[in-house]
Amino acid sequence: MLHRLSFDRLWIVIALALPAFVALVVPLPAVDLAYQVRAGELILTTGAIPSVDTFTFTVAGQPWTDQQWLAQVMLALGFRAGGWELLAVLRAALVVGMTGLLLVVGVLRGASVRTASILALVAFLLAAPALALRPQLFAISVLAGLIVLVAGRHRYPRAFLTAPFLVVAWANLHGSFVLAPVLLGYALLDDVARGRPWRRSLAVLAVGSLATLANPFGLGAWGYAAAIGTNPVIAGRVSEWQRTTPFTVPGALFYVSVAVAALFTWWGRRRLTPADALLLVAMASLGTWAVRGMAWWPPGALMVIASALAGPMTAATPAMPAYVRRGSALNGIVAVLLLILVVAALPWWRPADPLTGRRGLLTYAPSGLAQALRTIATPGARVVVPQTWGSWFEWADPQAAYFVDARFELFPDDVWVDLSAIEQGGAAAEAVLQRRTVMVIVVAAGGAAPTVGWTTGYADADGAILVRGTGTTIVAGGRE
């Protein structure tokens, strides 16, 4: 009964309610989200996955490996059903699902409910910077589900056989699907090291590895993932693809967590195998290699640390410990207050906005500028916006053509050089704008802008829309 809640059950509520609350109050960054919604809507409308770029004018018609198509469809369906508000709730649900699955992993590996809850909360805090709503969040949730199957493979062998189906979904959601054979390989090595039956794990590894090819691009999806990870333009221009440094808060927390995990591993080494150590090294290496790689460290580390903290396990040990402690009314009150906080954080209580759904719900999404651009730019107009706004404007006014967006892998270096020149303003910017036949520029407040031959068509606190010449009507192709 909720009014007499045990302390263990309260910890479960805390481990789920706090991530839900945080996910609901933190705005959705539109940088990677908005164009994904547009791409998903395009797939639903046409019945086909895009194969070339149609969003920009700098690389229009160039091949586009849209490996994340399934996540885009799910985002578009969510937007159709309930707008940005429902997508905010979807993010909270994915975050809670991930945290809950990791809690289950801790229990399956022998940790107490309280310990597993704390580990799951720590994992959420470490992964929080990577939990924006985008295809990667779907992938992190699938990763957590796969780890549950790996952790419980001997207690629930039939469930473990479903792992390849999760891999199929992962291979169509996000390029991180290449980690699936790593996790399944860990299961095989762990079984061999512990002297347990290993043929089932070998079969699941083999089928799961083949399952990574069950996508519209086949081996091309592996090529896409490898190209993203080794692209020098991305590594040089995208902060989350650069090396993780301990001189940022997320980086410092990551390196501290690696050190703590190493200590726990040493302390509980009698319960672990070389496979556990290899998994920790692999996941920590991903986090060190790139800021974005830190997202994959907490789930893998939790599974190993939970084993190190586990009590003696026997064949009679239940998979999910029974709640035998007496309940407390105070625990129930705390749980109710937490649930009230979650309900209060739901987006529907906020003031409405024509484009963002609710005020403060999205970031990198200037609503007034986007509404004004719809009246200023006609179909085909060539528009330059700040890169972090590209995704938002592509969704808000899809009839225009834009300079760049969040798909860094599509744009050659000369496009980024031109964008830098435009952002600096002056004669160099004007030369690029004329060569690219740009007729509309959206400038963020405080940003540099050309002054000769341009008219302010709209301005607000977020920035201004500049139009070449004195007119405000832009015709197809970007010419007056």
Summary of the structure (lengths in Angstrom):
residues: 480
radius of gyration: 24.7
end to end distance: 70.1
largest distance: 81.5
contacts: 1637
relative contact order: 0.13
helix: 63%
strand: 8%
